Amino acid sequence: MAFGPQEIILIFIIIILLFGANKIPELARSLGKATGEFKKGKHEIENELSDIGKPLKEGKSRENTSSKIQKMAQDLGIATEGKSDEQLLDEIQKKSKK
C-alpha cells in the first residue's frame, strides 16, 4: 500500500488538527528517540549473540559459553532442558526478532 502526496498531506493536516502545530516537533523527537532506542537494543542483542556464537564455531571455552547461552535462554523464558546450545541459540534469535 503506497501513499501518494495527497494522502500524506491529508495525514499531516489531521495530525496538526489533533495535536496542534506546537506539539508536532515534540512528537517527532519522541518518535526519533524511541526508534533510536529500539535500534540500539537490537544492535546490542545481535552483538551479544555473535559474541556467544564465535566460541561455538571455534570450539573454545565451550562450558563457559554453554552456561551463558543457557542463562540468556532462561532470562528470555525459554526452557533449556534437553536442548543443545545450537537449538537454544536458534530459539533466542527467534525470540529476539519478535
GROMACS elastic network, one bead per residue, 0.5 to 0.9 nm:
[ bonds ]
;  ai    aj funct       b0    kb
    3     6     6  0.79076   500
    3     7     6  0.57949   500
    3     8     6  0.64671   500
    4     7     6  0.54302   500
    4     8     6  0.64028   500
    4     9     6  0.87885   500
    5     8     6  0.51459   500
    5     9     6  0.61589   500
    5    10     6  0.85915   500
    6     9     6  0.52035   500
    6    10     6  0.61870   500
    6    11     6  0.86726   500
    7    10     6  0.50474   500
    7    11     6  0.61919   500
    7    12     6  0.87183   500
    8    11     6  0.50618   500
    8    12     6  0.62837   500
    8    13     6  0.86810   500
    9    12     6  0.51142   500
    9    13     6  0.62268   500
    9    14     6  0.86958   500
   10    13     6  0.51084   500
   10    14     6  0.62589   500
   10    15     6  0.86645   500
   11    14     6  0.51372   500
   11    15     6  0.62048   500
   11    16     6  0.86602   500
   12    15     6  0.50295   500
   12    16     6  0.61314   500
   12    17     6  0.85873   500
   13    16     6  0.51119   500
   13    17     6  0.61878   500
   13    18     6  0.86214   500
   14    17     6  0.50797   500
   14    18     6  0.60897   500
   14    19     6  0.85591   500
   15    18     6  0.51138   500
   15    19     6  0.59321   500
   15    20     6  0.74331   500
   15    21     6  0.85494   500
   15    24     6  0.79528   500
   16    19     6  0.54545   500
   16    21     6  0.54189   500
   16    22     6  0.87240   500
   16    23     6  0.84016   500
   16    24     6  0.72675   500
   17    20     6  0.56000   500
   17    21     6  0.79189   500
   19    22     6  0.78399   500
   19    23     6  0.59193   500
   19    24     6  0.69695   500
   20    23     6  0.57103   500
   20    24     6  0.69564   500
   21    24     6  0.56343   500
   21    25     6  0.81138   500
   22    25     6  0.68885   500
   22    26     6  0.77955   500
   23    26     6  0.52581   500
   23    27     6  0.61790   500
   23    28     6  0.86834   500
   24    27     6  0.50345   500
   24    28     6  0.61112   500
   24    29     6  0.86273   500
   25    28     6  0.50219   500
   25    29     6  0.61695   500
   25    30     6  0.86125   500
   26    29     6  0.51494   500
   26    30     6  0.62266   500
   26    31     6  0.86166   500
   27    30     6  0.51000   500
   27    31     6  0.61152   500
   27    32     6  0.85524   500
   28    31     6  0.50790   500
   28    32     6  0.60989   500
   28    33     6  0.86261   500
   29    32     6  0.50175   500
   29    33     6  0.61298   500
   29    34     6  0.85746   500
   30    33     6  0.51492   500
   30    34     6  0.61552   500
   30    35     6  0.85658   500
   31    34     6  0.51608   500
   31    35     6  0.61393   500
   31    36     6  0.85575   500
   32    35     6  0.51338   500
   32    36     6  0.60940   500
   32    37     6  0.86275   500
   33    36     6  0.50134   500
   33    37     6  0.61266   500
   33    38     6  0.85732   500
   34    37     6  0.51482   500
   34    38     6  0.61799   500
   34    39     6  0.86735   500
   35    38     6  0.51287   500
   35    39     6  0.62452   500
   35    40     6  0.85718   500
   36    39     6  0.51742   500
   36    40     6  0.60572   500
   36    41     6  0.86014   500
   37    41     6  0.61082   500
   37    42     6  0.85226   500
   38    41     6  0.52152   500
   38    42     6  0.61530   500
   38    43     6  0.85676   500
   39    42     6  0.50518   500
   39    43     6  0.60348   500
   39    44     6  0.85943   500
   40    43     6  0.50981   500
   40    44     6  0.62118   500
   40    45     6  0.87364   500
   41    44     6  0.51031   500
   41    45     6  0.62841   500
   41    46     6  0.86455   500
   42    45     6  0.52338   500
   42    46     6  0.62143   500
   42    47     6  0.86534   500
   42    96     6  0.79823   500
   42    97     6  0.85575   500
   43    46     6  0.51102   500
   43    47     6  0.61435   500
   43    48     6  0.86117   500
   44    47     6  0.51159   500
   44    48     6  0.61465   500
   44    49     6  0.85914   500
   45    48     6  0.51038   500
   45    49     6  0.61105   500
   45    50     6  0.85660   500
   45    93     6  0.88848   500
   45    96     6  0.75261   500
   46    49     6  0.51335   500
   46    50     6  0.61336   500
   46    51     6  0.85573   500
   46    93     6  0.85597   500
   46    96     6  0.88486   500
   47    50     6  0.51240   500
   47    51     6  0.60663   500
   47    52     6  0.85996   500
   48    51     6  0.50375   500
   48    52     6  0.62178   500
   48    53     6  0.85632   500
   49    52     6  0.51350   500
   49    53     6  0.60568   500
   49    54     6  0.87198   500
   49    69     6  0.88891   500
   49    89     6  0.77622   500
   49    92     6  0.85205   500
   49    93     6  0.78615   500
   50    54     6  0.61650   500
   51    54     6  0.55170   500
   51    55     6  0.75229   500
   52    55     6  0.63138   500
   52    56     6  0.70702   500
   52    65     6  0.62924   500
   52    66     6  0.86727   500
   52    68     6  0.77069   500
   52    69     6  0.72541   500
   52    89     6  0.88387   500
   53    56     6  0.51695   500
   53    57     6  0.63826   500
   53    58     6  0.87369   500
   53    65     6  0.84319   500
   53    86     6  0.88718   500
   53    89     6  0.81480   500
   54    57     6  0.53050   500
   54    58     6  0.62008   500
   54    59     6  0.84147   500
   54    60     6  0.85317   500
   55    59     6  0.55316   500
   55    61     6  0.66289   500
   55    62     6  0.69528   500
   55    65     6  0.70668   500
   56    59     6  0.50893   500
   56    60     6  0.66622   500
   56    61     6  0.81873   500
   56    62     6  0.65978   500
   56    65     6  0.74350   500
   56    66     6  0.86142   500
   56    85     6  0.85269   500
   56    86     6  0.86671   500
   57    60     6  0.80596   500
   59    62     6  0.63331   500
   60    63     6  0.87259   500
   60    65     6  0.84452   500
   61    64     6  0.56318   500
   61    65     6  0.62848   500
   61    66     6  0.85405   500
   62    65     6  0.51680   500
   62    66     6  0.58382   500
   62    67     6  0.85860   500
   63    66     6  0.50251   500
   63    67     6  0.62539   500
   63    68     6  0.86736   500
   64    67     6  0.53113   500
   64    68     6  0.63600   500
   64    69     6  0.87658   500
   65    68     6  0.50409   500
   65    69     6  0.61723   500
   65    70     6  0.86201   500
   65    85     6  0.88034   500
   66    69     6  0.51021   500
   66    70     6  0.61861   500
   66    71     6  0.85710   500
   66    84     6  0.88866   500
   66    85     6  0.63013   500
   67    70     6  0.50772   500
   67    71     6  0.60442   500
   67    72     6  0.85358   500
   68    71     6  0.50955   500
   68    72     6  0.60992   500
   68    73     6  0.85241   500
   69    72     6  0.51632   500
   69    73     6  0.61131   500
   69    74     6  0.85777   500
   69    85     6  0.67184   500
   69    88     6  0.70483   500
   69    89     6  0.70386   500
   69    92     6  0.87445   500
   70    73     6  0.50550   500
   70    74     6  0.60921   500
   70    75     6  0.85448   500
   70    78     6  0.88327   500
   70    79     6  0.89340   500
   70    80     6  0.63407   500
   70    85     6  0.76627   500
   70    88     6  0.73413   500
   71    74     6  0.50945   500
   71    75     6  0.61149   500
   71    76     6  0.86705   500
   71    80     6  0.89521   500
   72    75     6  0.50514   500
   72    76     6  0.63507   500
   72    77     6  0.87653   500
   72    78     6  0.86776   500
   72    92     6  0.78291   500
   73    76     6  0.51327   500
   73    77     6  0.63248   500
   73    78     6  0.50820   500
   73    79     6  0.72456   500
   73    80     6  0.68876   500
   73    88     6  0.66198   500
   73    89     6  0.79906   500
   73    91     6  0.79567   500
   73    92     6  0.62014   500
   74    78     6  0.53061   500
   74    79     6  0.65935   500
   74    80     6  0.69626   500
   75    78     6  0.75242   500
   76    92     6  0.75223   500
   76    95     6  0.77743   500
   76    96     6  0.88218   500
   78    88     6  0.79946   500
   78    91     6  0.75957   500
   78    92     6  0.78356   500
   78    95     6  0.89068   500
   79    82     6  0.88052   500
   79    83     6  0.83533   500
   79    88     6  0.86873   500
   80    83     6  0.57094   500
   80    84     6  0.82649   500
   80    85     6  0.89827   500
   80    88     6  0.70234   500
   81    84     6  0.87517   500
   83    86     6  0.80882   500
   83    87     6  0.60027   500
   83    88     6  0.64799   500
   84    87     6  0.52037   500
   84    88     6  0.62885   500
   84    89     6  0.86363   500
   85    88     6  0.50462   500
   85    89     6  0.60657   500
   85    90     6  0.85936   500
   86    89     6  0.50528   500
   86    90     6  0.62218   500
   86    91     6  0.87011   500
   87    90     6  0.51198   500
   87    91     6  0.63100   500
   87    92     6  0.86295   500
   88    91     6  0.50845   500
   88    92     6  0.60473   500
   88    93     6  0.85422   500
   89    93     6  0.60923   500
   89    94     6  0.85656   500
   90    93     6  0.51708   500
   90    94     6  0.62056   500
   90    95     6  0.86146   500
   91    94     6  0.50345   500
   91    95     6  0.60542   500
   91    96     6  0.85125   500
   92    95     6  0.51004   500
   92    96     6  0.60706   500
   92    97     6  0.86615   500
   93    96     6  0.51107   500
   93    97     6  0.62815   500
   93    98     6  0.89451   500
   94    97     6  0.52944   500
   94    98     6  0.67210   500
   95    98     6  0.54360   500
